[in-house]
Amino acid sequence: MANHLVTIASACVLVAGSALAQTPDAKPRAPSAVEAAQQAAKEAAEFEFLGALARTCFLPPSRSEDLRDLTPAYVSDPSKAPARSTWYAEPAKVFDNLYFVGGKIHSSWALKTSEGIILFDTIYPYNSEELIVGGMQKLGLDPKDIKYLIVSHAHQDHIGGAEMIQTRYRPHVVMSGPDWDLVEKLPNRFKTMAPKRDIVATDGMKITLGDTTVTTWFTPGHTDGTNSFTFQVQDRGKPVNVVYSGGTALVYEWTLPDWSIKNLDTYMASQRHLAAKAKETGATVLISNHSEFDNAYNKNRMLAGRGDGPHPYELGADWVQRYFKVTENCARATQLKVQETAAAARSH
């Protein structure tokens, strides 16, 4: 009897399932504009730019610029600096003439030319001595050969060692006008970090040292004065074109919708501008000042096992362009969310 009941019950389930299967499917909901922009970013990222996708599409915002003139805790009390194990990374020779002298999270790059070194970004004040100066020495580079220090933007994780390097080695320091202004406006915030004003970078400016030229591109949005760069390196003697994205994280505030919408417009225009310059120069390599965006920390370790294989940084021109599709579409999705949140608040 029990088996008979089980059979009947099973039959009922099958019939019910069959009836459900025959029910016409409801029309799928069309994706919202936010979802469509996020989907476009996901498709552009695939597995190559997951860090940039997560940071710009799905993680909380970077805050708007903090204009309080407060000395950072790790400057007033060095014991409050993060533990070395959280930031230390080995330096690496990435191309014939481009060297990584950054950490696990934040990057600094040394570009060797026939007449000296161009250094990009300087991490924090508490680790620039070991990572940049010590890293260059480990790689056989002399920090005294730094002729230009180019700062992508005036945040403490990139300008932190600039004052020390300028004072000690006397390179020209290059930064945009708005970010020079920010540093000078907040002396306590940039205490021990602030270089003296030197070269003001402008869009399309060329900085030539020996056989190498770096072109600066004005790409505001992350800060009001963020700069990005294009230049050429050598891979086993072969010329390779590089684009350096100077500021990637989105900066907005839910509570400041009008300002945020405008800043995200600025950011998207900058992504399109840099994508165009990368295309014009034939860039097949994208690097950044954060490993979460270009995966530098992991790619540097891959270099040791490269052998005769492809260079882990050389993605091809199409993939470089896809990076900027990720950032632009994530910015658009975020802008739409800010607009929707503001509209909902007004309706209440």
Residue, then its C-alpha position, 0 to 999 in steps of 0.5 A: m500500500a505504501n509503495h502504491l501511495v508513493t507511485i500515485a504521489s510521484a505521478c501527481v508530481l509528474v503531472a503537475g510538473s508537466a502542467l507547469a512546463q506547458t504554462p507559457d513562460a512569462k516575458p522576461r523583464a527587460p534590463s534596466a539602464v543600470e543593468a545594461a551598463q553593468q552588463a556591458a562592463k562585464e562583457a568588456a572585462e571578462f576575466e582580464f579586468l575583474g579588479a577594475l570591474a569590481r572596484t568601479c561597478f560594485l564596490p562602495p564609492s571613493r569619497s569626494e575630496d576631503l578638504r579638512d587639513l589634517t595630518p595623517a595618523y601615520v605621519s604624526d605617529p609612524s607606529k600607526a603605519p600599516a604592517r610591512s607584510t600588508w604592502y611589501a612586494e619585490p621589485a621587478k624588471v617588467f620590460d627592458n627599460l621599465y621597472f616595477v618598484g611598488g607594493k602589493i596594492h600601490s604601484s610606482w614605475a621607473l622608466k629608464t632612458s639613455e639620459g636617466i630615469i623617469l619615475f611615475d608615482t611614489i606611494y606612501p611616505y612610510n614605504s617609499e624609501e624601502l619600495i622605491v629607493g630600495g627597490m631601484q637599488k635591488l634592480g641595479l638602478d641608481p636613484k640619483d639618476i631620477k631626472y623626472l618624477i611624474v605624479s599622476h594625482a595628488h592622493q597620499d598613496h601616490i604622492g607620499g614619497a615625492e617630497m623626499i625624492q625631490t629633496r634628496y635627488r633633485p628631479h623635476v616634478v611634474m603634476s597638473g595645475p589643479d593638483w599642485d593647488l590642492v597640495e599647496k592648499l592643504p599643508n597638513r594633509f600632505k605633511t612630509m609629502a608635498p614637493k615644491r611646485d615645479i612643472v605643471a602638466t598639460d594635456g598633450m605635453k611631451i616630456t623627453l629624456g634622452d631617447t624616450t618621450v612620455t606624453t601626459w594626458f589630462t584625465p580628471g574625474h578621480t581628482d580634478g587634476t588626474n593625469s595619465f600617460t602614453f609612452q614606449v618601452q622595449d620587450r627584448g628589443k621590440p618596441v611596445n606601446v604603453v598607456y598608464s591610467g592615472g586614476t581609476a576609482l570612481v569618486y562620488e557622494w550619494t548625498l551630493p547628487d548634482w556634483s556627483i553626476k557632473n564629476l562622473d560626466t567628467y570621468m567618462a569623458s576622460q576615459r574616452h579621451l585616454a582610450a582614443k590616445a591609447k588607440e592612436t599610439g597603438a598601446t597594447v599594454l595597460i598599466s596603472n598605479h593600483s594592482e587591482f586594476d592592472n594585476a601588476y603584483n601577480k603579473n610580475r610573479m608570472l614574468a619569472g616563468r615566461g620563457d619564450g612565451p608571451h609577455p603577461y602585460e602585453l594584452g593587445a590593442d583590443w583588450v586595452q580598449r576594453y579596459f576603458k569600456v569597463t570604466e566608462n560603463c561602470a561610471r555610467a551605471t553609477q551615474l544612473k544610480v545616483q540620479e535614481t536615488a536623488a529622484a526617489a529622495r525628492s519624491h518623498 
